[in-house]
Amino acid sequence: MNPPNPSDLCIFGTKRLSMDTVTKLELALGGDVETQQQILDFIQMKYGARNLIHLPAHVAAKALLVPSRMVAAAKGYAEQCVPF
């Protein structure tokens, strides 16, 4: 399965993702409130995105193709941030 074309995921003429794409990401990534917050923290740190709308299109395309990789990366980042 090929990833979606990143330019098809954005609002025409902008670099922001369309609401349709954001909804698909939310459904694909799913999870409880803690997991959702881990994902938001991860994309803020890694990509400078305040929320899913500002996630780079090429990253959104990969996350839609294999959402488990995004969740695993976010959980790995969250584990590094926990003080022992």
C-alpha positions in Angstrom: 0.0 0.0 0.0 1.4 3.4 -1.0 1.2 6.4 1.3 -1.1 9.2 0.3 0.3 12.0 -1.7 1.3 14.7 0.9 0.0 17.5 -1.3 -3.4 15.9 -1.3 -3.5 16.1 2.5 -3.2 19.9 2.8 -5.6 22.7 2.4 -5.0 24.1 -1.1 -2.3 26.9 -1.0 -1.2 26.2 2.6 1.0 23.9 4.4 -1.7 23.0 7.0 -3.5 19.7 6.9 -7.2 19.6 6.0 -9.7 18.9 8.7 -10.5 15.6 6.8 -6.9 14.6 7.2 -6.8 15.6 10.8 -9.9 13.5 11.5 -8.4 10.5 9.8 -5.2 10.9 11.8 -7.2 11.1 15.1 -9.1 7.9 14.2 -5.9 6.1 13.1 -3.8 7.1 16.1 -6.7 6.8 18.5 -5.8 5.8 22.0 -6.7 7.1 25.4 -6.2 10.7 26.6 -2.7 9.9 27.9 -1.6 8.5 24.5 -3.1 11.5 22.6 -1.2 13.9 24.9 2.0 11.9 24.3 1.5 12.2 20.5 0.9 15.9 20.8 4.0 16.4 23.0 6.0 14.3 20.5 5.0 16.2 17.4 5.6 19.5 19.2 9.1 18.5 20.1 10.0 16.7 16.9 8.3 18.9 14.2 7.4 22.1 16.0 3.7 21.4 15.3 1.3 22.9 17.9 -1.3 20.3 16.9 -2.2 17.8 14.2 -3.2 20.6 11.8 0.4 21.8 11.7 2.0 18.4 11.3 4.1 18.3 8.1 2.2 16.6 5.3 4.9 14.0 4.6 4.8 12.9 8.3 1.0 12.7 8.2 1.1 10.6 5.1 3.4 8.1 6.9 1.4 8.2 10.1 -1.8 7.3 8.1 0.0 4.4 6.4 1.5 2.9 9.6 -0.1 4.7 12.7 1.5 2.2 15.1 5.0 3.7 14.3 3.9 7.2 15.3 2.3 5.9 18.5 5.4 3.9 19.3 7.7 6.9 18.7 5.5 9.1 20.9 5.5 6.6 23.7 9.3 6.2 23.4 9.7 10.0 23.6 7.4 10.1 26.7 9.4 7.4 28.4 12.6 9.4 28.0 11.0 12.4 29.6 9.9 10.6 32.7 12.4 11.2 35.6 13.5 8.2 37.5 
